[in-house]
Amino acid sequence: MNANIRKIVTYSEETRIEGGKQAARPLTMYGVAAVLANPWAGRGFVEDLQPEIRAIAPILGELLTSAILRQTGSGEVIEGYGKAAVVGTSGEVEHASALIHTLHFGNFYRKAVGAKSYLSFTNVRGGPNCSIAIPMMHKNDEGMRSHYLTLQFAINDSPAPDEIVVALGASIGGRPHHRIGDRYQDLKELGSNDA
């Protein structure tokens, strides 16, 4: 089965000043997205999504992981990471979810960056120029709040009603001037997860 990818889009941004103060180390974030035909479009309610997941998700996982590594230079420099999918208005949110919430997709990225944390995510329905919001966290420490980041960009002609956008995000660095502490400080202060 062909993934039927119409285009690949890359995005990057570098934050040098935050809150009016120069960053000691700029935060660089990268995104890469594939725009592909929704394999379930026009078929009505499809009960079993697995054949398409198994055929398409690995292609996307390998392709997008390679593309984001080209942007960053290596998996070792990536600190924060995440994923997102936007299904066009003729599809179901389940279609967006299907292609990213599978180890057939995510394991390519996790292994390439040597990650322990799960990939944070968004999956929504939207039209052309819909915001692609990729939430990120530190690849090895889910409690490190400095790397709770969101990369946002849009593709002016995507997704069409019968398309899906699948994206990966990466950060080199955390928020400049982060100063809210981490989850472990709260746990120590509270003595548990309970407020």
Beta strands, then each sheet from edge to edge (+ up, - down):
strand 1: 5-18
strand 2: 21-37
strand 3: 80-87
strand 4: 120-125
strand 5: 132-138
strand 6: 149-153
strand 7: 163-172
sheet 1: 1+ 2- 7+ 3- 4-
sheet 2: 1+ 2- 7+ 3- 5+ 6-
end
